[in-house]
Amino acid sequence: MAPLSAFCYLTRNLRTVAPVLTVIALAVLGVSLTAALTGSMIASARLTWVKPYEKYALVAATEGPLDPEFLDALRTDSRVSRVVPAETATIKVYGIFGSEPRPVLVLGRDDLTWFIRRLGLEVVSGRLPEPGRREIALHEDIARSRQLRIGMSVGQELNADDFLPGRHVVVGLLSGPYVLGLAASARVDRIRSVLVFPRPGQERALERQLAALPRENKTVTTYASQEKRFAREVSNLDAMIWILNLISMGALSLSVGLLNLVFFVQRMAEFGILAALGYSRLHLIRRTSAELSLLVAIGWLWGLSLAYVLLAALERYLYLPRGIHLAGLDARVLAFTLPVPAMTFSFSLTAICWRLTSLDPVSVVERRE
């Protein structure tokens, strides 16, 4: 190991650098938890309200039923695989930051079987609802959140926050990539809304066609429209988190920079002797930069490791029993944490370089003698 290497300094002065490493790691841990929890909320909302529209589009009448001629035109369109009449409702679940709605679709019995197969869902317990009965099948995550079991009831009659009229008995539990509830309807003559499924390879073409439809007495919801609306809403949340994080990280980085400066002043004799031996200020700055880079990198990785362990424990013991999945340390979380080492390095190096420019090796050696 080179005597002047950054790694040599850190290993021989662990008690000195431990406070700085701890502060950096705890800062990264705090930022990671904030970003991961808000990211999990965003991912859950995207899975619920955006991702299903990769499979279908929703066309709904604003007044009265949809025009039968319009429906016939949709069914005979070469880009359309199937048109499924559907009524929509919602049921409340408990999310990370409060209650959140989850969709409930009321479909015909034959359409119900086809729908779960098309979306990759499966019945893991119980059965599908029967037409004309007040029955419902719920995704297992919804059941965990509401602590529901087969045979129990849900609906607006029991909970005013459920936008699901009446009382429905849970007869089945679903598993799969889409978190929703399903109910079966009897034959409907007046169709107010439909799910339009594209043929393979025709997704974007059908989406453009539906988006261009006249909006008189109808609304059209496609993947593109939902993604645009969702991105606009999420950008506001991310902007707020970035502002709060940058303010707190600026104050933290300044504090760590001053702490590093205190440690550096305690090493003035070391740097004075190196300067007296002929090492240039540029060399000393490069050495200090290497030490700081290694210091903040270790602190950053330590903080991420703590965040990974804590998030895994929170998901397993606190959130999964409530039907909530955490996003983990994804690219968004890493992006939020990167300013911590970057700003800490910048503040620390600026303060130390300022001290090095006024370093007088002769006076340092004379004081040492």
N, C-alpha and C positions, 0 to 999 in steps of 0.2 A: 504494500500500500504506500503510495507516494506521500512523504511527510507533509506536503503543502496541499494535498487534495482536499476537496470539499467534504468528501465522505470521511476522511480521516478526522477532520475537525468535528463533524457531527457525532461520530462514534465515541470520541474522547471527551465530549462535552454534553452528554445527554441530559444531565441535570440542568444545564444552562438553557438548552434549546427546548426542553420539555414544555415549559409554559407557553411558548410561541406555538409549538406543534399542537398543543391541546386547544388553544384558542382558535386556530385555523380549523382543526377537525370539528370542533363544536359548531363553528359558523357554517361549515359545509353540511354538517348534520341537520342543522335547523333549516337551511335553505332547501336541502334535499327533501325533507319531510313536507315542507310547505308546497314545493313543486309537485311532489309525488301525489299528495292528497288532492290538490286541486286538479292535477292531471287525471287522476282516477275519476273524479267527478265529471270532467270533460269527456273522458273516454266512455263512461257509462251513458252520458247523454247522447254522444255520437252513435253508440251502438243501438240506442233506443229509437232515436228520431231521425237519423241520417242513413245508417247502413242498410236498413230494410228496403230503402228505395233503390238500392242497387238491383233488387229482384223485381220490383214492380213500381208502377206509378199510381197515384190516387187521383181519381176524378170525382168530384162531389158537386152536387147541385146546391146553389145558395138559396133557392126557393123552389119548393115542390120537387117532383121527381125529375130524373134525367129523361131527355127526349128519346123515345123508343127507336126512332130512325137513327139518331146518333149512336145508340148502343149497337144497333145492327151493323152500322158502318165500322165500328170498332171491332166487332167479332169477325167480320169478313176481311179485315185488313191483313195483308200478307206479312206484316211485321209483328202482328199480335199472336201470341201463343194461346192465351186464354183471358177471358174477361170474367172476373169473379165479383158478383154483387156482395157488398159488405157494409155493415154498419160499424161505426167506431165509438168506443167509450174509453175510459181510463180507470185505473185503480191505483191507489196511493201505496208507495213503499217508503221505507225509511232509508235515506241515503247518508252520505258522509256529513253533509252540512244541512240536514233537515229532510223533510218529506219531498218526494219526487213522484210524478205520475208515470205510469207504465201503460202502454196501449193494450186495449182489449178489442179484438175483431170478432164480429158476429157474422158467421158465414153459413151457407147451406151445407147440409151433411156431406154430400159428395165433394163439394169444393173444400171442405174441411180436411178430408183425407188427402186430397191432392195438394193442398196448401202446405201441410206439415212435411210432406215428402219433398216438395219443391224447395222449401227453406231449410231442409236438413234437420228438422226437429223430430223428436221421437217421444212416445209416451213411455215413461219409465215406471209409472205406477198408476193404477186405476184404468180409466178408459176415456174416450172422447165424449163430449156432451151429445145428448140426443136432441133432435129438432123439437121445438115447441115446449121444451122443459127449461126451467130456470136452473141450468147447470153450467159449469165453467171448468175449463182445464187451465191451470196456471203453470208458468215456468217455475222450476224448483227454486230459483233465486227469489222470486216474488213470494213463494210460500215460506221460505226461510225468513225473509224480512218481516212478513206479517205473522209469523209463527202459526201458519195454517196447515192443517192436515186434511186428508180426504174425509168428507162428511161434514166439514165445517162450512159456514156460510160467509159470503162477502156481499157487498153492495151498498147503495146509498141509503137503504133502509136501516142498515146497521152502522154505517160510517158516512157522515155527510160529505167527507172529502173525496169519496169515491164517486166519480162521474159515471156510475153504472146503476141505472134505475132498478129498484126493487131489491130482491134478495136472491142470490145465486148460490147453489150448493157446489162445493169443489168436488169433482168426480175424477179428476186426473191430474197428474203432474208431468210436465214436459221438460225435456233437456235438449240443449242445442245452442247454436250461436246467437239466437235472437230472443230477447227477454220480453215476453208478452203473454197475454191471456187469450183464450179462444172460447167462444160460445157458438151454439148452433141455432139457426133460425128456421122457422117453417118457410114455406114458399112465399116469396115476396113479389107482389104484382107492381108495386110502385117503388122502383129502385132509385134511391137518392144518391148513392155513391158506389163506385166500383174500383176494384184493383185491376190494373191492366198489366199483364205479364208479357214481356217481349219474347220473340223467338231468339234462339242462340245467335249471337253476332249482330242482332238488330237493336241492341239496347240504346245506343246513342241516336240512331236514326228515329226510333220511336219517341225518344225523349224530345228530340227537336220538333217532331210533328205535333206532339201534345202541347209543348210549350208555345207553339204558334197558333193554337186554337183560340177562337174568340172567347173572351172571358165573360160574356153575357150569361148570367144565371148559373155559372159554374166556376169552380176553382180547380186548378191542376197543380199537383205537388209531385215533382220529380226529384231525382237524386241531385241534379245540378242546382235546382232552386233551394233544396234543403241544405246542401253543402254551403251555398253562398250565404244563406241566412245564418247558419250555424257559425261559420267562420267570422262573420261580422260581430256576433255576440261574444264569441270566445276572445276575439282580439281585444275587446274592452277589458275583460278579466285579466288577460295576460299583461296588458299595459299597466294595469293597477299593481299587479304583483311585481313587475319589473321596477316600477318606480319605488315601491316600498323596499324592495331588496337592495336597490342601488343606494338608497339613502342609508340603510342600516349597514351595508357593506362598506360604504365610504367612511362612516364613523369607525367601524371595526378596523378597516385597513389603516387608518390614521393611528389608531391606538397600537396596533401591532408594529407599525413602522417606528413609532416612538420607543416601543419596547426593544425592538431590534437596535435602535440607535443607542439606547442605554447599554446594551450588551457590547456594542461596538466600541463605545467610549471606554469600557472596561478593558478592551483589547488594544488600546492605543499604543501601549508599549510594544506589543507584538508587531503592529504595522509599522511603528517607527523604526524598529530594528531591521525589518525587512527592507524598508526604504533606505536605511543607512547602508545596507549590504548591496545596494545597487538595483533593487527591484523598482521599476517605474510605477508611477501612480496608475497608469493604464493597466499594468499587470495586477496591481492590488484591486482595482475596480473589477477586472475580469474574475479574479479569485472570489471577491465578495459576491459577484453576480452568480457564480457557480454555487456558492454556499446557499444563497437565498433561493435559487432555483430548486436545489435539492430539498431545502427545508419546506418550501410551500408545496412541492410535489408530494412529499411524504405526508404532510398535513392534509392535503386534498384527498389522497388515496385512503388515508386513515378515516377521514370523515365519511367518505363514500362507503367504506366497509362497515362502519357503524350504522349508517343509514340502511344498508342492505339487510343487515341482521335485524334491526329494529322493525323495518317494514315487513319482513318475512314473519316476525313474531306477531305484529299487529294484525296482519292478514289472517294468520292461522287461528289465533286465539280470540280476536275481537271482531273482525269484519266478516270473515267467511261464514261464521254461524248466523250472521245477519243477512246473508245473501249478497255481500258487497265484495267485489274483486278490486285489488289495488294494482295500479299500472306498473309499479316497480321503477327501477332506475333506467328509464329510457332516454332517448336523445334530448328530449325536452328538459328533463331533470338535470342532465349533464350541462346543458347550455345555461341553465339558471345558476349552477354552482361555479362555472368557470371564472366569473368576475371576482370571486373570493381570492384565489391564488394570484390572479392577474393584478388586482388592485393592491393586494398586500405586497407583492413583489415590487410594484412601481413606487409605492410610498416609501418602502424600506430602502430601496436602492437610491432614490432621490435624496433622502436624508443622509445616508451614509456617504454618498458621493460629495455632498456639500461639506461634510467633515473632512473628507480626504483632500479636498482642494486646499484646505488650510493646514494640512499636516506638515509639521516642521520636525524632521527626524533628529536633528541635532539637539533640539531642546528636549525631545522625548528621551534620548539616550542620556543626556546630562541629568535629567530628573531621576532616571533609573539608577544612575551611579550614585 
